[in-house]
Amino acid sequence: MRVLLLVLALLGVAYAAALAVARNNMEVWHTAAGEGP
């Protein structure tokens, strides 16, 4: 049971990190296109 909770926690962290990276990439693309933040 603890292993399942650990896996779910790791997936949640990885998902949050992926969202943060995707958000940062979007901001970079918009800035490069001159559309502002």
PDB file with SEQRES, HELIX, SHEET and CRYST1 records, atoms N, CA, C and O in Angstrom:
SEQRES   1 A   37  MET ARG VAL LEU LEU LEU VAL LEU ALA LEU LEU GLY VAL          
SEQRES   2 A   37  ALA TYR ALA ALA ALA LEU ALA VAL ALA ARG ASN ASN MET          
SEQRES   3 A   37  GLU VAL TRP HIS THR ALA ALA GLY GLU GLY PRO                  
HELIX    1 AA1 ARG A    2  ALA A   33  1                                  32    
CRYST1    1.000    1.000    1.000  90.00  90.00  90.00 P 1           1          
ATOM      1  N   MET A   1       0.837  -1.201   0.000  1.00  0.00           N  
ATOM      2  CA  MET A   1       0.000   0.000   0.000  1.00  0.00           C  
ATOM      3  C   MET A   1       0.878   1.261   0.000  1.00  0.00           C  
ATOM      4  O   MET A   1       0.593   2.232  -0.701  1.00  0.00           O  
ATOM      5  N   ARG A   2       1.951   1.223   0.801  1.00  0.00           N  
ATOM      6  CA  ARG A   2       2.831   2.390   0.826  1.00  0.00           C  
ATOM      7  C   ARG A   2       3.498   2.612  -0.522  1.00  0.00           C  
ATOM      8  O   ARG A   2       3.728   3.751  -0.928  1.00  0.00           O  
ATOM      9  N   VAL A   3       3.807   1.523  -1.213  1.00  0.00           N  
ATOM     10  CA  VAL A   3       4.462   1.661  -2.520  1.00  0.00           C  
ATOM     11  C   VAL A   3       3.533   2.382  -3.492  1.00  0.00           C  
ATOM     12  O   VAL A   3       3.974   3.238  -4.259  1.00  0.00           O  
ATOM     13  N   LEU A   4       2.260   2.038  -3.460  1.00  0.00           N  
ATOM     14  CA  LEU A   4       1.295   2.677  -4.362  1.00  0.00           C  
ATOM     15  C   LEU A   4       1.211   4.174  -4.082  1.00  0.00           C  
ATOM     16  O   LEU A   4       1.197   4.989  -5.004  1.00  0.00           O  
ATOM     17  N   LEU A   5       1.156   4.525  -2.798  1.00  0.00           N  
ATOM     18  CA  LEU A   5       1.090   5.946  -2.438  1.00  0.00           C  
ATOM     19  C   LEU A   5       2.359   6.669  -2.881  1.00  0.00           C  
ATOM     20  O   LEU A   5       2.300   7.809  -3.342  1.00  0.00           O  
ATOM     21  N   LEU A   6       3.500   6.009  -2.741  1.00  0.00           N  
ATOM     22  CA  LEU A   6       4.764   6.621  -3.148  1.00  0.00           C  
ATOM     23  C   LEU A   6       4.778   6.863  -4.658  1.00  0.00           C  
ATOM     24  O   LEU A   6       5.208   7.918  -5.123  1.00  0.00           O  
ATOM     25  N   VAL A   7       4.304   5.877  -5.413  1.00  0.00           N  
ATOM     26  CA  VAL A   7       4.261   6.011  -6.873  1.00  0.00           C  
ATOM     27  C   VAL A   7       3.325   7.150  -7.269  1.00  0.00           C  
ATOM     28  O   VAL A   7       3.651   7.953  -8.143  1.00  0.00           O  
ATOM     29  N   LEU A   8       2.167   7.215  -6.626  1.00  0.00           N  
ATOM     30  CA  LEU A   8       1.209   8.283  -6.943  1.00  0.00           C  
ATOM     31  C   LEU A   8       1.813   9.653  -6.622  1.00  0.00           C  
ATOM     32  O   LEU A   8       1.632  10.608  -7.378  1.00  0.00           O  
ATOM     33  N   ALA A   9       2.525   9.743  -5.510  1.00  0.00           N  
ATOM     34  CA  ALA A   9       3.151  11.015  -5.129  1.00  0.00           C  
ATOM     35  C   ALA A   9       4.201  11.414  -6.165  1.00  0.00           C  
ATOM     36  O   ALA A   9       4.275  12.578  -6.559  1.00  0.00           O  
ATOM     37  N   LEU A  10       5.010  10.454  -6.604  1.00  0.00           N  
ATOM     38  CA  LEU A  10       6.041  10.750  -7.600  1.00  0.00           C  
ATOM     39  C   LEU A  10       5.407  11.184  -8.920  1.00  0.00           C  
ATOM     40  O   LEU A  10       5.899  12.097  -9.582  1.00  0.00           O  
ATOM     41  N   LEU A  11       4.319  10.528  -9.295  1.00  0.00           N  
ATOM     42  CA  LEU A  11       3.634  10.905 -10.533  1.00  0.00           C  
ATOM     43  C   LEU A  11       3.090  12.328 -10.425  1.00  0.00           C  
ATOM     44  O   LEU A  11       3.157  13.103 -11.379  1.00  0.00           O  
ATOM     45  N   GLY A  12       2.554  12.658  -9.258  1.00  0.00           N  
ATOM     46  CA  GLY A  12       2.013  14.003  -9.055  1.00  0.00           C  
ATOM     47  C   GLY A  12       3.112  15.050  -9.187  1.00  0.00           C  
ATOM     48  O   GLY A  12       2.918  16.091  -9.814  1.00  0.00           O  
ATOM     49  N   VAL A  13       4.272  14.763  -8.589  1.00  0.00           N  
ATOM     50  CA  VAL A  13       5.400  15.705  -8.664  1.00  0.00           C  
ATOM     51  C   VAL A  13       5.873  15.839 -10.105  1.00  0.00           C  
ATOM     52  O   VAL A  13       6.133  16.946 -10.576  1.00  0.00           O  
ATOM     53  N   ALA A  14       5.986  14.711 -10.806  1.00  0.00           N  
ATOM     54  CA  ALA A  14       6.449  14.742 -12.196  1.00  0.00           C  
ATOM     55  C   ALA A  14       5.452  15.510 -13.067  1.00  0.00           C  
ATOM     56  O   ALA A  14       5.848  16.258 -13.961  1.00  0.00           O  
ATOM     57  N   TYR A  15       4.157  15.319 -12.800  1.00  0.00           N  
ATOM     58  CA  TYR A  15       3.126  16.012 -13.572  1.00  0.00           C  
ATOM     59  C   TYR A  15       3.206  17.520 -13.341  1.00  0.00           C  
ATOM     60  O   TYR A  15       3.112  18.308 -14.282  1.00  0.00           O  
ATOM     61  N   ALA A  16       3.381  17.914 -12.069  1.00  0.00           N  
ATOM     62  CA  ALA A  16       3.491  19.340 -11.748  1.00  0.00           C  
ATOM     63  C   ALA A  16       4.728  19.936 -12.421  1.00  0.00           C  
ATOM     64  O   ALA A  16       4.681  21.050 -12.944  1.00  0.00           O  
ATOM     65  N   ALA A  17       5.829  19.190 -12.406  1.00  0.00           N  
ATOM     66  CA  ALA A  17       7.064  19.680 -13.027  1.00  0.00           C  
ATOM     67  C   ALA A  17       6.865  19.835 -14.534  1.00  0.00           C  
ATOM     68  O   ALA A  17       7.322  20.812 -15.127  1.00  0.00           O  
ATOM     69  N   ALA A  18       6.183  18.870 -15.150  1.00  0.00           N  
ATOM     70  CA  ALA A  18       5.943  18.932 -16.599  1.00  0.00           C  
ATOM     71  C   ALA A  18       5.080  20.145 -16.936  1.00  0.00           C  
ATOM     72  O   ALA A  18       5.313  20.816 -17.941  1.00  0.00           O  
ATOM     73  N   LEU A  19       4.085  20.424 -16.100  1.00  0.00           N  
ATOM     74  CA  LEU A  19       3.221  21.589 -16.342  1.00  0.00           C  
ATOM     75  C   LEU A  19       4.033  22.879 -16.227  1.00  0.00           C  
ATOM     76  O   LEU A  19       3.871  23.797 -17.031  1.00  0.00           O  
ATOM     77  N   ALA A  20       4.902  22.941 -15.225  1.00  0.00           N  
ATOM     78  CA  ALA A  20       5.719  24.145 -15.026  1.00  0.00           C  
ATOM     79  C   ALA A  20       6.637  24.360 -16.228  1.00  0.00           C  
ATOM     80  O   ALA A  20       6.775  25.483 -16.715  1.00  0.00           O  
ATOM     81  N   VAL A  21       7.256  23.293 -16.701  1.00  0.00           N  
ATOM     82  CA  VAL A  21       8.155  23.402 -17.857  1.00  0.00           C  
ATOM     83  C   VAL A  21       7.376  23.831 -19.094  1.00  0.00           C  
ATOM     84  O   VAL A  21       7.827  24.696 -19.846  1.00  0.00           O  
ATOM     85  N   ALA A  22       6.212  23.232 -19.307  1.00  0.00           N  
ATOM     86  CA  ALA A  22       5.400  23.582 -20.478  1.00  0.00           C  
ATOM     87  C   ALA A  22       4.985  25.044 -20.402  1.00  0.00           C  
ATOM     88  O   ALA A  22       4.975  25.744 -21.414  1.00  0.00           O  
ATOM     89  N   ARG A  23       4.641  25.505 -19.201  1.00  0.00           N  
ATOM     90  CA  ARG A  23       4.220  26.900 -19.040  1.00  0.00           C  
ATOM     91  C   ARG A  23       5.388  27.830 -19.349  1.00  0.00           C  
ATOM     92  O   ARG A  23       5.214  28.845 -20.023  1.00  0.00           O  
ATOM     93  N   ASN A  24       6.580  27.487 -18.858  1.00  0.00           N  
ATOM     94  CA  ASN A  24       7.757  28.312 -19.121  1.00  0.00           C  
ATOM     95  C   ASN A  24       8.065  28.332 -20.619  1.00  0.00           C  
ATOM     96  O   ASN A  24       8.409  29.380 -21.166  1.00  0.00           O  
ATOM     97  N   ASN A  25       7.946  27.190 -21.279  1.00  0.00           N  
ATOM     98  CA  ASN A  25       8.219  27.126 -22.718  1.00  0.00           C  
ATOM     99  C   ASN A  25       7.236  27.998 -23.475  1.00  0.00           C  
ATOM    100  O   ASN A  25       7.619  28.675 -24.430  1.00  0.00           O  
ATOM    101  N   MET A  26       5.966  27.993 -23.063  1.00  0.00           N  
ATOM    102  CA  MET A  26       4.963  28.820 -23.740  1.00  0.00           C  
ATOM    103  C   MET A  26       5.316  30.293 -23.602  1.00  0.00           C  
ATOM    104  O   MET A  26       5.213  31.053 -24.565  1.00  0.00           O  
ATOM    105  N   GLU A  27       5.739  30.703 -22.385  1.00  0.00           N  
ATOM    106  CA  GLU A  27       6.098  32.107 -22.165  1.00  0.00           C  
ATOM    107  C   GLU A  27       7.275  32.490 -23.048  1.00  0.00           C  
ATOM    108  O   GLU A  27       7.307  33.586 -23.607  1.00  0.00           O  
ATOM    109  N   VAL A  28       8.246  31.585 -23.174  1.00  0.00           N  
ATOM    110  CA  VAL A  28       9.410  31.867 -24.015  1.00  0.00           C  
ATOM    111  C   VAL A  28       8.985  32.033 -25.464  1.00  0.00           C  
ATOM    112  O   VAL A  28       9.442  32.948 -26.150  1.00  0.00           O  
ATOM    113  N   TRP A  29       8.103  31.143 -25.934  1.00  0.00           N  
ATOM    114  CA  TRP A  29       7.659  31.232 -27.333  1.00  0.00           C  
ATOM    115  C   TRP A  29       6.900  32.533 -27.573  1.00  0.00           C  
ATOM    116  O   TRP A  29       7.102  33.192 -28.593  1.00  0.00           O  
ATOM    117  N   HIS A  30       6.021  32.906 -26.631  1.00  0.00           N  
ATOM    118  CA  HIS A  30       5.257  34.143 -26.814  1.00  0.00           C  
ATOM    119  C   HIS A  30       6.188  35.356 -26.821  1.00  0.00           C  
ATOM    120  O   HIS A  30       6.016  36.279 -27.617  1.00  0.00           O  
ATOM    121  N   THR A  31       7.169  35.339 -25.927  1.00  0.00           N  
ATOM    122  CA  THR A  31       8.107  36.461 -25.873  1.00  0.00           C  
ATOM    123  C   THR A  31       8.910  36.538 -27.174  1.00  0.00           C  
ATOM    124  O   THR A  31       9.151  37.626 -27.697  1.00  0.00           O  
ATOM    125  N   ALA A  32       9.322  35.382 -27.690  1.00  0.00           N  
ATOM    126  CA  ALA A  32      10.109  35.352 -28.920  1.00  0.00           C  
ATOM    127  C   ALA A  32       9.271  35.863 -30.095  1.00  0.00           C  
ATOM    128  O   ALA A  32       9.797  36.463 -31.033  1.00  0.00           O  
ATOM    129  N   ALA A  33       7.956  35.614 -30.027  1.00  0.00           N  
ATOM    130  CA  ALA A  33       7.081  36.050 -31.111  1.00  0.00           C  
ATOM    131  C   ALA A  33       6.709  37.522 -30.959  1.00  0.00           C  
ATOM    132  O   ALA A  33       6.074  38.097 -31.843  1.00  0.00           O  
ATOM    133  N   GLY A  34       7.104  38.138 -29.833  1.00  0.00           N  
ATOM    134  CA  GLY A  34       6.818  39.552 -29.627  1.00  0.00           C  
ATOM    135  C   GLY A  34       5.386  39.799 -29.190  1.00  0.00           C  
ATOM    136  O   GLY A  34       4.876  40.909 -29.341  1.00  0.00           O  
ATOM    137  N   GLU A  35       4.730  38.777 -28.648  1.00  0.00           N  
ATOM    138  CA  GLU A  35       3.345  38.956 -28.212  1.00  0.00           C  
ATOM    139  C   GLU A  35       3.270  39.428 -26.762  1.00  0.00           C  
ATOM    140  O   GLU A  35       2.186  39.717 -26.255  1.00  0.00           O  
ATOM    141  N   GLY A  36       4.418  39.505 -26.101  1.00  0.00           N  
ATOM    142  CA  GLY A  36       4.416  39.928 -24.704  1.00  0.00           C  
ATOM    143  C   GLY A  36       4.152  38.750 -23.791  1.00  0.00           C  
ATOM    144  O   GLY A  36       3.987  37.623 -24.260  1.00  0.00           O  
ATOM    145  N   PRO A  37       4.109  39.000 -22.485  1.00  0.00           N  
ATOM    146  CA  PRO A  37       3.942  37.924 -21.505  1.00  0.00           C  
ATOM    147  C   PRO A  37       2.557  37.311 -21.527  1.00  0.00           C  
ATOM    148  O   PRO A  37       2.275  36.395 -20.754  1.00  0.00           O  
TER     149      PRO A  37                                                      
END                                                                             
